[in-house]
Amino acid sequence: MILKRIKMDVGVITGENCYIVQDEKTKETMIIDPGEASENLIEILDAMQIKLKYILLTHCHGDHIGGVQKIKQKYGGQILIHRKDEIGLRDININLSTHIGLKPVIIQEDSRLDDNDIIHVGGLEFRVIHTPGHTSRKHMFIL
């Protein structure tokens, strides 16, 4: 397994974390919280020769979802978010994208996750752990 952590500056927020998880054998990849999807991130993804399966969002805030459309357009992949936070993907008053200096971010998830769901990336397996408390919907999750 390859796990890369990338710190990015997004709007007025600095040091946001984006993670790339890749099965080394299959090249199947999951990107977690792509933030702004900077050129640096795109270069890394191209160098890794990714086969994007998932764009996983830990929660709906703009600094975590700002790059989703750019990543999905270029690489495909399904957008995943916890079911209790998905409404914020379509509401700038919840995702706060314009409040932090980004253009309005409105996206549609492909699938909603629940506690204890299992995500497979190549031969890797991840379990969703619901951890409420950060967003205006009071829900987020980690793997």
Order of alpha helices (4+ residues) and beta strands (2+ residues): beta-beta-beta-alpha-beta-alpha-alpha-beta-alpha-beta-beta-beta-beta-beta
